[in-house]
Amino acid sequence: MSEGTVPGQVGETTAPTRKSADERKEALARAVHTQVAQGARVESQGDFQAILVSGHRVNHVLHLILSLLTLFIWALVWIALVIFGGEKRMSVSVDEWGNTNVQKL
């Protein structure tokens, strides 16, 4: 910083700093809380990473029965649910700089 500049002035740059373990854990907790508020659930969680799941499993027994009762017409719906529905997993992690990353799995 040159003489006469005040911290926070335009033109001053600060080097990014690494975050402590507690700060990173707190950032992960905030990110997980946000995803849970949107309907996801925690499948597993470590210190700096969590695996979240949203959606519901396809009930294959129910769809098999419906397919048999409708002479396999319902099988088209079942196939669509298998392809587009079901559970979706995502990984939430916090790097050493405190950046939160959400990645679909």
Contacts in CASP RR format, 6 or more apart in sequence:
PFRMAT RR
TARGET T0000
AUTHOR 0000-0000-0000
METHOD contacts of the structure
MODEL  1
MSEGTVPGQVGETTAPTRKSADERKEALARAVHTQVAQGARVESQGDFQA
ILVSGHRVNHVLHLILSLLTLFIWALVWIALVIFGGEKRMSVSVDEWGNT
NVQKL
1 7 0 8 1.000
1 12 0 8 1.000
5 12 0 8 1.000
16 97 0 8 1.000
17 97 0 8 1.000
18 96 0 8 1.000
18 97 0 8 1.000
19 27 0 8 1.000
19 94 0 8 1.000
19 96 0 8 1.000
19 97 0 8 1.000
19 98 0 8 1.000
21 47 0 8 1.000
23 98 0 8 1.000
24 47 0 8 1.000
24 48 0 8 1.000
24 94 0 8 1.000
24 96 0 8 1.000
24 98 0 8 1.000
25 47 0 8 1.000
25 48 0 8 1.000
25 94 0 8 1.000
27 94 0 8 1.000
27 98 0 8 1.000
27 100 0 8 1.000
28 45 0 8 1.000
28 47 0 8 1.000
28 48 0 8 1.000
28 49 0 8 1.000
28 50 0 8 1.000
28 92 0 8 1.000
28 93 0 8 1.000
28 94 0 8 1.000
28 100 0 8 1.000
30 100 0 8 1.000
31 50 0 8 1.000
31 92 0 8 1.000
31 94 0 8 1.000
31 100 0 8 1.000
31 102 0 8 1.000
32 42 0 8 1.000
32 45 0 8 1.000
32 50 0 8 1.000
32 52 0 8 1.000
32 92 0 8 1.000
35 52 0 8 1.000
35 54 0 8 1.000
35 90 0 8 1.000
35 92 0 8 1.000
35 102 0 8 1.000
36 42 0 8 1.000
36 52 0 8 1.000
38 54 0 8 1.000
39 54 0 8 1.000
40 52 0 8 1.000
40 53 0 8 1.000
40 54 0 8 1.000
40 90 0 8 1.000
41 52 0 8 1.000
41 53 0 8 1.000
41 54 0 8 1.000
42 50 0 8 1.000
42 51 0 8 1.000
42 52 0 8 1.000
42 53 0 8 1.000
43 51 0 8 1.000
43 52 0 8 1.000
43 53 0 8 1.000
43 89 0 8 1.000
44 50 0 8 1.000
44 51 0 8 1.000
45 51 0 8 1.000
48 93 0 8 1.000
48 94 0 8 1.000
48 95 0 8 1.000
49 91 0 8 1.000
49 92 0 8 1.000
49 93 0 8 1.000
49 94 0 8 1.000
50 91 0 8 1.000
50 92 0 8 1.000
50 93 0 8 1.000
51 89 0 8 1.000
51 90 0 8 1.000
51 91 0 8 1.000
51 92 0 8 1.000
51 105 0 8 1.000
52 89 0 8 1.000
52 90 0 8 1.000
52 91 0 8 1.000
52 92 0 8 1.000
53 87 0 8 1.000
53 88 0 8 1.000
53 89 0 8 1.000
53 90 0 8 1.000
54 87 0 8 1.000
54 88 0 8 1.000
54 90 0 8 1.000
55 85 0 8 1.000
55 86 0 8 1.000
55 87 0 8 1.000
55 88 0 8 1.000
56 86 0 8 1.000
56 87 0 8 1.000
57 86 0 8 1.000
57 87 0 8 1.000
58 78 0 8 1.000
58 81 0 8 1.000
58 82 0 8 1.000
58 85 0 8 1.000
58 86 0 8 1.000
60 78 0 8 1.000
63 74 0 8 1.000
63 75 0 8 1.000
63 77 0 8 1.000
63 78 0 8 1.000
63 81 0 8 1.000
64 78 0 8 1.000
66 74 0 8 1.000
66 77 0 8 1.000
66 78 0 8 1.000
67 73 0 8 1.000
67 74 0 8 1.000
67 75 0 8 1.000
67 78 0 8 1.000
88 104 0 8 1.000
89 104 0 8 1.000
89 105 0 8 1.000
90 102 0 8 1.000
90 103 0 8 1.000
90 104 0 8 1.000
90 105 0 8 1.000
91 101 0 8 1.000
91 102 0 8 1.000
91 103 0 8 1.000
91 105 0 8 1.000
92 100 0 8 1.000
92 101 0 8 1.000
92 102 0 8 1.000
93 100 0 8 1.000
93 101 0 8 1.000
93 103 0 8 1.000
94 100 0 8 1.000
94 101 0 8 1.000
95 101 0 8 1.000
END
